[in-house]
Structures are given as structure tokens and as C-alpha cells.
Amino acid sequence: MQSNTARGATLRGVKVRGVTLGVGRPAIIVPIIAATAAEARAAAHRLATEDAIDLVELRVDYLHCVLDGPRTAALCREVRHVLARHPLIVTFRTGAEGGMTPIGDEAYVAFYDHVLNAAGPDPLPDLVDVEFNRGRHVVRRIVTAARGAGVGVILSSHDFAGTDSAPALVDRMRAMQDFDVDIVKLAVMPRDGGDVLNLLAATYEMRTRWADRPLITMAMGGVGVVSRLAGEVFGSAATFGTLGQPSAPGQIDAHDLRHCVDIVHGAAAPDLRVAGTPPHGAIP
Ligand SMILES: O=C1C[C@@](O)(C(=O)O)C[C@@H](O)[C@@H]1O
């Protein structure tokens, strides 16, 4: 049963440090892909001064030390500190969803417990990414821990095998929104333009009829790239680009991405404001 049945729900933007997601131009997120703590630190120092990006994602599943929870949790705090004004998302992308490290449910919960309870002078990460497919019980435990720590949650779902119909994708996002999370994220693997349209149609319907919080959606791979560039028109609040190794197929250079997103925003924002289509509300 889905409880989020309010049609045309009003979307509240989510403010993370200086960045508001869900209102206006989509945010640009860049992943840190690093095998060692030293590499992660160096990448954080480089990204800290990057003006083209809005948020950083630390993909901890690439770290050799990731299964050492306390050590990785301390690194997350350190990276958060180094990034200064850029908000940090900590993501353990599991093997089942395109990540580098397989992990069982208990270890997955324990990992996020370490991250959310790490002691130290540096701040905690701003957001953690939790996989919807881990199941209700796992999601609830991590969301509760994150709420207790004052850390936001992105609930995410990846389909690397294909793309469901638009109605099925909307159902999935509505089921995700039923959790007490800040942002819902959906990634699919399209075979062709028709699949990309399914993702975009689902995003648009979700954004205009059901969503009361920001969505981030993307069709991965080459044919999906249009969804990363023009997601604002359909209601996606952020897009992932790369400054180094990509963390998923179809990501393009973050500077090029910024340029394209700005072009779309410059052209589309006045019409979006008039038509009231997403993202309506205050467009800067
Ligand atoms: O969920 C996502 C989106 C993503 O898979 C993409 O397709 O850009 C990249 C991941 O690093 C991130 O966690």
C-alpha cells in the first residue's frame, strides 16, 4: 500500500549546506573513486576548490579498506572536513547494484552504523545513500540511525539489467518515497531511446503528481546521456558527472556537464516557471 497519494503534491526542496536540491538548476554531483585513503584525501582536496560542482559522493565500495568500518568511517569524516563547502554523500554501492564490493545485510547496516556514529572533531557526512532493494527492515534501521545522527538519506535503486515500463518505475519511486528519506534516486539501464523515454516519463509523472521531495533519476549508458543533461525539464534534481574515473556508465566530464545543464536551465527555466511544470516554485 502506498500512502503518498496526494496528487500534485508540493515538493519541498532539501537544503544541504549551501545547496538546495529540488529547486531550480539541477545540482552536479561528482564521485570520488579511490582505492586507498591517501587517494581519497587527495581527490577531496582537488574537488574542494572546484566551482563547477555542487556535491561530492565518496564511493566507499572502491576503497580497499571499506570492510574496516571504523577506519572507513574516520576517513568519511576527514573527507567531509577537507571538502569544506561541498556537501558529502557517503555511498556503499553494493555488488548487487553495480558496486565493487559484495556485502551482506548485517554488515551493510553495521557499516553505516560506523559512519553515522564515528567519533572525532570533523563533521559527519551530510547524506548517506541507502539501497531500497536491501529491503524494508534494513532501510528502516539505517534511516533511523541517520535521523539520530542528523544525517540526510538518499534512498536509491539501480537496475543494471534493463528499464521497466514508466508505470512500474513510478510505482517503485512511490514505494521509495513512503520511507522517511530526504531524496529518492532511481537509475536504469536503457537498451534504446524508448527505454530512456520510460525513465523520463516516469520522472515527469512522479515529479508532477506524486513527489513531495526531490528526485534524482538517470538512464545510464550512452543512450541515456540525454537524461543526465536535460533532467531538469522532467524533474530530476541532480545529475552525476565525473572528474576522473566515472562511477557508472554514461557519466560525462563534470565541466561539460555543467555547461550543458546551464544551457538547458537558461533556455527552459522561464517556460517551466510559466507552465508550472517541474521544477515549479522558486527558480533562481
Ligand atoms: O546512484 C548513483 C548514480 C550513478 O549510478 C549514476 O548512474 O550516475 C552513479 C553512482 O555513483 C551513484 O551512487
The ligand as a MOL file (V3000), in Angstrom:
LIG
                    3D

  0  0  0     0  0            999 V3000
M  V30 BEGIN CTAB
M  V30 COUNTS 13 13 0 0 0
M  V30 BEGIN ATOM
M  V30 1 O 23.3470 6.2620 -7.6950 0
M  V30 2 C 24.2450 6.8070 -8.2970 0
M  V30 3 C 24.0700 7.2420 -9.6800 0
M  V30 4 C 25.0950 6.5820 -10.5660 0
M  V30 5 O 24.8210 5.2060 -10.6390 0
M  V30 6 C 24.9590 7.1610 -11.9900 0
M  V30 7 O 24.4020 6.4730 -12.8330 0
M  V30 8 O 25.4240 8.2820 -12.2200 0
M  V30 9 C 26.4820 6.8450 -10.0190 0
M  V30 10 C 26.6310 6.3650 -8.5850 0
M  V30 11 O 27.9260 6.6810 -8.1090 0
M  V30 12 C 25.5850 6.9810 -7.7060 0
M  V30 13 O 25.6360 6.4290 -6.4260 0
M  V30 END ATOM
M  V30 BEGIN BOND
M  V30 1 2 1 2
M  V30 2 1 2 3
M  V30 3 1 2 12
M  V30 4 1 3 4
M  V30 5 1 4 5
M  V30 6 1 4 6
M  V30 7 1 4 9
M  V30 8 2 6 7
M  V30 9 1 6 8
M  V30 10 1 9 10
M  V30 11 1 10 11
M  V30 12 1 10 12
M  V30 13 1 12 13
M  V30 END BOND
M  V30 END CTAB
M  END
